[in-house]
C-alpha cells in the first residue's frame, strides 16, 4: 500500500486526483499506476485500469487469478467491474468512497454472487494516509478555485 | 448500430466474443472499436472502453457530453461505469445481457441518481442481428470444444 500511495503522489504532481494502484502476482509487482485522467484526457485512465492492463501484459494473460491489487481509494463501478473481469483474487484498499465506491459504499460489485467471479476484500489499510492525500488535494483545489 | 455490428464481426474473426461499439459526437464518428480481450490479452479491452479512449483522444477532452455510444450488447459494470465517468449523453444498445448487464439486467449504473451523471438509454435496436451474432459465436465454440 505504501507503493500505491507513492503512485498517488505522482498523480497529484500531474494535477490529477491522487489515487494509486499496485498489483502483485507471482511474488512480484506486475502493475503499478496512478490516476491519469487529466494528464491523458482519458475518462478510463483510472489507476486500477492502467495497472490491470500492465499486469495482464506482464503475465501475457488476461486471467489474473492469484494476484492482489492494492488501491488507495475504494474502486468505482468501472474499476470494480474490471477487477471482476480480470478474475483477480484479492482487493486491498485504503479509504472508502461514499460518493462512488462500488466495493461497499454504493454497490458491492466485487462480491456479487450473480457475477462469475468474486474477490476477497480488505479495506481501511493505511486509511489515514490515503484519505489525507485526497483531503489535501481537494482543499488546495478549492483554495486555487477561490483565487 | 450497423457500424457497431460490423465492428463486432471483426472481433469474431479474431476469436473474441463479437461485441462492437461506435461513438458519435460533433456529427461524426469519433470512436469505433471491437472487443479485443483475447487478441490483446487485456481484461479491460472491451469495445466500449477502447471506443471511449478513442473518442476522448479525438476531442482532446475526457468530457464526452453531447456524444452517443452505440453498442451491440448491454454494457457490463466496467463499461457502464466508464460511460458515466465520461459524461456521455446517450447509450443505444442492441440486446440485453442477463448474466452481466449493468444498464438494466443486474444493475442500472447509467441511471443511478447517486452518481454524478446519468444517461438516456435506448435498448433493443437491431436486437435480432446483435443477439444472433452472439448466439452463433457461442454455438460454434461449443461445437469446437466438443470435438
Interface residues (C-beta under 8 A of the other chain):
Chain A: X37 X38 X41 X42 X43 X44 X45 X46 X49 X52 X53 X56 X57 X60 X61 X62 X63 X64 X76 X77 X78 X79 X80 X81 X82 X84 X85 X86 X87 X99 X100 X102 X106 X107 X109 X112 X114 X115 X116
Chain B: X37 X38 X41 X42 X43 X44 X45 X46 X49 X52 X53 X56 X57 X60 X61 X62 X63 X64 X76 X77 X78 X79 X80 X81 X82 X84 X85 X86 X87 X99 X100 X102 X106 X107 X109 X112 X114 X115 X116
